[in-house]
Amino acid sequence: MSVAEQRGTGASGPDTVPAFRYAFHHHVPDEFVRLPDPTGSDGWRQAMAELLPEAGEEEREAAGESLRQQLPLLTARENVVLTAMCIGTENVDGGERLSMGLVAVTVRPSGHTPASRVFTAEGIYQAAVRKVFSAVPEGSLQELSFPLGEGLQGPEDMVLAAKLPCGPGVMTTALRSLQFPTLEPGLATPPLPVGVLELIVPAPHSYCVCVTISTPSVFLLDSYSARLAHIGRTLEFAEPDRSPSHDGAQPAAGRWK
């Protein structure tokens, strides 16, 4: 799915943060099908036909209705730029396994300036390390060092300071247990293991782009990490009223040098 450009204005709340402007380009892998607004009715039939081409109309209607109910639980609905989903199979150890993933692109106000972009990324990295590894003994953490990133790997989770063509970003990979609401009284819903991959990239100023991929196909985390990295490599910022340009980019420092 090619998304040539996203432009708009967002705000985090009516009384908390003033409106902010954003403009950026990115590309989501073509296997993802864009989802309509879960509160609306237009576009869902076509989306489910693309996601479930071999299913009957009743199955598609039921799947679409279920997804519309669960989508707000899976993604933040504030300043959402795009949500998209893929359903298929991938080869795992010589066998075909179900591959299902949901990608959400959102924007968040930050108020940073071009000069503080790297410091903003460093703050995001340090906050992610504290959040993800708060219950992990320091001796259980392994340092990671790659040509385009460095970070920490825990028993299940990872935090990486990534060097992207558009600038510094922070990527996290975590395994979580998602508890859906009980649909019928007395019928317990078992928790669902979910892999959550997130990339946060500070724009040249004032906001961050957040790309999140959630997948119950936890055995395919490497595959979905590659998809997330692809989106990050295609991300390109622009001034809200100008064409994309890398002129005037701030030199990276610290772990992004």
N, C-alpha and C positions, 0 to 999 in steps of 0.2 A: 504494500500500500504506500503510494507516494504522497506525502503531504508537503507541497512545495513551500507553503508559508503559513504561519499563524500570526495574526495581529489582533490586538484587542486591548481592553482595559479591564482590570480586575480590582477587587478589594477583599480583604479578609474578613470584614465585618462592618456593619453600619456605623458603629461608634468607636471602633478600635483603631483601624489603620486606614488612612486616606487612599483613594483610588490610585492605581499605578498603571503605567502603560508598558506593553511588552510587544516584541516582534522577533520572531526567529523562524528558521527553516529546520526541518528534520525529515527523516524517512523511516517509516516503520516497515519491517519485512512484509512482503506481499502476501504471505499466508494468513496474515491477520485481517479480519473483516471488521470494519468500523461499526460500532454499535450506536443506535440512536439514543436519545435522552430516555432514561428509564421511566420518567414521569409522562412521556408522550406515547402516542400510538403509531405515529407515522414511521415507516421504514423498518419496523420489526419483522414483518413478513419476508421482505427481501433479504434482510440480514440473516434470518434463520434458514432461508433457502440456500444461501451461500455456505453457511456453516454446516448444515445437515442436508446435503443434496439428495441422499438416498432415503431420507425419512419421509413418512406420510405427512399430510397437512395437519392432522390432529396432533401427531408427535411434535411437529414444529411449533404449533400453537402452545402446547403445554410446556415445551422447553423454553420458548420465548417468555412466557408468563413467569416461569420459575426464575429465569435469569433476571428479569426486570425487578422481581422482589428481592433477590439476593445481591444485586449489583451495588446498592448503597452500603452494604456491609463489607464489600470487598475493596471499594475505592472511596476516597474522599470526594465529596460532591462540590467542593468549593473551588472556584476558578479552574474547572476542568476544561482542558483544551481538546482532549480526545480520549475515548476508550475504544478498545478493539480486542477481538478474541480470535484464537485459532483452535481448531479441533482437527486432529488427524492421528497418524501413527508414526512412530520412529523406531528404528532398529536399535535394540538394546541386547547386547550379548547374543546376537544371532537370531533374536526373535522380535516380532512386532509388538510394541507396547503403545497404549493410548497416550497421546500427547495433547495436553490441553493447557492453554495459557491465556491470561488476561493482562493486557497492557493498558496503563493509564498515564496520560501526560497532563500534569497540572503545573500551575505557576504560583509562586509564593512571594509576597513582598518581603524585602529584606532591608531596603534603605541604604545599602552600601554604595560607595563611590568607586569609580574605576581604579583609583589608587589603592583601595582596600579590598580589591577582589580576591587576591591570593590570601589575605588574612581572613576573609570570610570563609573561603574554602578550608583553611586550616581549622577555623573554629567549628565548622561542620564536621570535619574529620575527628577532632578531639571529642565532640559531643557524641558522635556515633560510636567511638571506641568505649566511652563510659557507659552508654546505653546498652550496647550489644554484649559487652564483656563484664558487666557489673558483678555477675555471679560466677565468673570463671577465674580460677586461680592464675596468677600471673605466670607461673611456671608451665601452665598448659598452653600458653600462647606461642605461636611460631611466627617469626618475622618473615615477611614476604618481600622479595625484591625482583622486579621485572624491568625491562628497558623502558616501559611506559607506565610504571606505577610501583608503589611500595605500600606495605601495610601490615596487618596482623591476621593470622588465621587461628581460630579456636577449634574446639572439638567438632562443632557443627557450623559455626558462623564465620564470616570474613568481613573485614573492612579494608578498603583499598583506596589510596590516594591515586587517582588516575590522571594521566596527562593526555588530554584530548586535543584534537586540532583547534577547537574553539577556546581552549583554556583549561584551567584546573577543574576537576570534579571529584566527587566522593561516591564510591560504589560499595554497597553492602549486600551480602548474601546471608540469609537467615532461614532456619527451619522453625516453623511455628505450628501450633495446634489451633485450628479455627473451630469455634463452637457456634453452629447455626441455631436459631431459635427453634423450639419444639413446635411442630406443625399441628400436632394433635395432643390433647391433654392425656397425660399418663404414658406417652410414647417418647422415650428418651432418644435424642439424636446424638449418635457417637461423634466425638471430635474428629475433624478431618485434618490430617497432616498437610501442610502447605509450605511450599518454598516461596519466599518473598525476596525478590531482588530489586534493589533501588539504586538509582543514580541521581544525584543532586549536583547541578552545575550552576554556579553563580553566573548571571549575565554580566556584561561589562559594567552595569550599574543597576541598582534599585530592586532587582528581583532575582529569583532562582527558578530554574526549570527542574522539575522532578519527574523522572520516568520510573514507574513501578511495574514490575511483572510479577503476578501471582500465579502459581501453578500447583495443582495437586499431584502432578507428575514429578515427584521429588527425585526420582531416579534420573531425571533429565536436566538437572540443574546446570551442568556444563553447557548443554545445548542452549538453554535459555539465557545463560550468562553471555554466550556469544551473540545472541539476538540483542541483548541489552547493550553490549559493547558496540554493535553495529549502529544502533540508534544514536549512541553517544558520539560516534565518529562522524555521523552525518549532521550533527547539530551545528547550526551556524546562526549567530546573532546578527541583528540589524538594529539600527535606530528605528523607532516606531514610524518615522516619516521619511526614512532613507533606505537605500538599497544596502544589502549586506556588504560589509567590508571589514578587512582585518587591519586596516590602517589605524595606528594609534593604540594597538594592543599593548597591555602592560607586560613587561618581562616577568616570567615566573621566578619564584624564589623558594628557598627552603626545600621541602620534599618534592616540589614540582619543578625544580631547576633542571 
